Amino acid sequence: MSQPARPAEVAALNDAIAKPTATLIDAARRLVEARAKAEEVGLIYRAKLAEFNERFAWLVEDKKGAEALVTAAEIDVRSLARAHYDATQQTKPITGVEIKLYKVYEYSPARAFEWARETKMALIPESLDVEAFKKIAAATNLPFVAVSMDPRVTLGKVIEIPDVPSSATLAELDALLGGVE
């Protein structure tokens, strides 16, 4: 709970209300000064950034290359994890790699809108409230809605690599990873 204003604060507020033009001019002056300072700092920042990029161009390129390697490796892990899921239905092939299942609703938007108008549910004036409709479709068996599962691979920050002896046979690898090829 805020404390009541003291007499000096009340007087200052009354003065500010009595002189709105002066207060507006002061506020505008502060804005002009703040913008000038921001522009000055922005110029220095852009100059230093250009200097950094020129001086450390090799580092910028190394960073881009490292990020490209991460992206390529993530694509490989996602692809192989999805293939593993398709073959085994296993959603956690290794720690840090998980397949999450998301419901996908397939329906005719026109038929769904017609249904919404008939039932007066999931209706926004003259359009279908898609999110509300999906909730209703999840809870109710609607004959014109097909529901399927869409498996999506997620990668954790930490991925634990199973200990695989270099001499492991294909059968041993298969047993270790639960059927991954």
C-alpha positions as CSV (number, residue, x, y, z in Angstrom):
1,M,0.0,0.0,0.0
2,S,1.4,3.4,-0.9
3,Q,1.9,6.1,1.7
4,P,-0.2,9.3,1.4
5,A,1.5,12.1,-0.4
6,R,3.4,14.6,1.8
7,P,2.5,18.3,1.6
8,A,5.6,19.2,-0.5
9,E,4.8,16.4,-3.0
10,V,1.2,17.6,-3.2
11,A,2.4,21.1,-3.9
12,A,4.7,19.9,-6.6
13,L,1.9,17.9,-8.2
14,N,-0.4,20.9,-8.0
15,D,2.3,23.1,-9.6
16,A,2.7,20.5,-12.4
17,I,-1.0,20.3,-13.0
18,A,-1.2,24.1,-13.0
19,K,1.6,24.4,-15.6
20,P,1.1,21.4,-18.1
21,T,2.9,23.3,-20.9
22,A,6.0,23.7,-18.7
23,T,5.9,20.0,-17.8
24,L,5.3,19.0,-21.4
25,I,8.2,21.1,-22.5
26,D,10.5,19.6,-19.8
27,A,9.4,16.1,-20.9
28,A,10.0,16.9,-24.5
29,R,13.5,18.3,-23.7
30,R,14.3,15.1,-21.8
31,L,13.1,13.1,-24.8
32,V,15.3,15.1,-27.3
33,E,18.3,14.7,-25.0
34,A,17.7,11.0,-24.5
35,R,17.4,10.5,-28.3
36,A,20.6,12.4,-28.9
37,K,22.4,10.3,-26.3
38,A,21.0,7.1,-27.8
39,E,22.2,8.2,-31.3
40,E,25.7,9.1,-29.9
41,V,26.0,5.7,-28.2
42,G,24.6,3.9,-31.3
43,L,27.3,5.5,-33.5
44,I,30.1,4.4,-31.1
45,Y,28.6,0.9,-30.9
46,R,28.3,0.5,-34.6
47,A,31.9,1.7,-35.1
48,K,33.2,-0.7,-32.4
49,L,31.2,-3.5,-33.9
50,A,32.6,-2.8,-37.4
51,E,36.1,-2.7,-35.9
52,F,35.5,-6.0,-34.1
53,N,34.2,-7.7,-37.2
54,E,37.1,-6.5,-39.2
55,R,39.7,-7.4,-36.6
56,F,38.2,-10.7,-35.8
57,A,36.7,-11.7,-39.2
58,W,38.4,-15.1,-38.8
59,L,36.5,-15.6,-35.5
60,V,33.2,-14.6,-37.0
61,E,33.7,-17.1,-39.8
62,D,34.8,-19.8,-37.3
63,K,31.6,-19.2,-35.4
64,K,29.4,-19.4,-38.5
65,G,31.2,-22.7,-39.4
66,A,30.7,-24.1,-35.9
67,E,27.1,-23.2,-36.0
68,A,26.7,-24.8,-39.4
69,L,28.2,-28.0,-38.0
70,V,25.8,-28.0,-35.1
71,T,22.9,-27.5,-37.4
72,A,24.0,-30.4,-39.6
73,A,24.6,-32.7,-36.6
74,E,21.1,-31.8,-35.2
75,I,19.5,-32.6,-38.6
76,D,21.3,-36.0,-38.6
77,V,20.3,-36.8,-35.0
78,R,16.6,-35.7,-35.6
79,S,16.5,-37.8,-38.8
80,L,18.0,-40.9,-37.2
81,A,15.8,-40.5,-34.1
82,R,12.7,-40.2,-36.2
83,A,13.7,-43.3,-38.2
84,H,14.3,-45.1,-34.9
85,Y,10.9,-44.1,-33.6
86,D,9.2,-45.2,-36.9
87,A,10.9,-48.7,-36.5
88,T,10.5,-49.2,-32.7
89,Q,7.9,-46.7,-31.4
90,Q,10.4,-45.9,-28.7
91,T,10.1,-42.2,-27.7
92,K,13.4,-41.9,-25.7
93,P,16.2,-43.7,-27.7
94,I,19.0,-42.0,-25.7
95,T,19.0,-39.5,-22.9
96,G,18.5,-36.1,-24.3
97,V,16.8,-37.2,-27.5
98,E,13.1,-37.6,-27.3
99,I,10.2,-38.0,-29.7
100,K,7.1,-36.0,-28.6
101,L,3.7,-36.8,-30.1
102,Y,1.5,-34.0,-31.2
103,K,-2.1,-34.5,-32.3
104,V,-2.9,-33.3,-35.8
105,Y,-6.5,-32.6,-36.7
106,E,-7.5,-33.0,-40.3
107,Y,-10.9,-31.6,-41.3
108,S,-12.6,-29.6,-44.0
109,P,-12.6,-26.0,-42.8
110,A,-15.9,-25.4,-44.5
111,R,-17.5,-28.4,-42.8
112,A,-16.0,-27.4,-39.5
113,F,-17.4,-23.8,-39.9
114,E,-20.8,-25.3,-40.9
115,W,-20.7,-27.4,-37.7
116,A,-19.8,-24.4,-35.6
117,R,-22.7,-22.4,-36.9
118,E,-25.1,-25.3,-36.3
119,T,-23.9,-25.9,-32.7
120,K,-23.0,-22.3,-31.9
121,M,-19.7,-23.6,-30.5
122,A,-16.1,-22.6,-31.5
123,L,-17.6,-19.6,-33.3
124,I,-16.2,-16.2,-33.7
125,P,-18.5,-13.9,-35.7
126,E,-18.4,-15.2,-39.2
127,S,-15.4,-17.4,-38.7
128,L,-14.3,-20.6,-37.0
129,D,-12.3,-20.3,-33.7
130,V,-9.8,-22.9,-34.7
131,E,-8.2,-23.4,-31.2
132,A,-11.6,-23.8,-29.6
133,F,-12.6,-26.2,-32.3
134,K,-9.5,-28.3,-31.8
135,K,-10.3,-28.5,-28.0
136,I,-13.9,-29.6,-28.8
137,A,-12.6,-32.1,-31.4
138,A,-10.2,-33.5,-28.8
139,A,-13.0,-34.1,-26.3
140,T,-15.8,-35.0,-28.8
141,N,-15.9,-37.6,-31.5
142,L,-16.8,-35.5,-34.6
143,P,-17.3,-37.7,-37.6
144,F,-15.7,-35.3,-40.1
145,V,-12.5,-34.9,-38.1
146,A,-9.5,-37.3,-38.4
147,V,-7.0,-37.2,-35.6
148,S,-3.5,-38.5,-36.1
149,M,-0.2,-38.2,-34.2
150,D,2.7,-36.3,-35.4
151,P,6.0,-37.4,-33.8
152,R,8.6,-34.6,-33.5
153,V,12.1,-35.0,-32.3
154,T,13.3,-32.8,-29.5
155,L,17.0,-32.5,-28.5
156,G,18.0,-31.7,-24.9
157,K,20.9,-29.5,-24.0
158,V,22.6,-32.5,-22.5
159,I,22.8,-35.7,-24.6
160,E,24.3,-38.8,-23.0
161,I,26.2,-41.0,-25.4
162,P,25.9,-44.7,-24.5
163,D,29.3,-46.4,-23.9
164,V,29.8,-48.4,-27.1
165,P,33.0,-50.6,-27.3
166,S,34.8,-50.1,-30.6
167,S,34.7,-53.8,-31.1
168,A,30.9,-54.1,-30.7
169,T,29.1,-56.2,-33.3
170,L,26.0,-55.1,-35.1
171,A,23.9,-57.4,-32.9
172,E,25.4,-55.8,-29.7
173,L,24.7,-52.3,-31.1
174,D,21.2,-53.3,-32.0
175,A,20.7,-54.6,-28.4
176,L,22.2,-51.5,-26.9
177,L,20.1,-49.0,-28.9
178,G,16.9,-51.1,-29.1
179,G,16.8,-51.8,-32.8
180,V,18.3,-48.6,-34.3
181,E,19.9,-49.2,-37.7
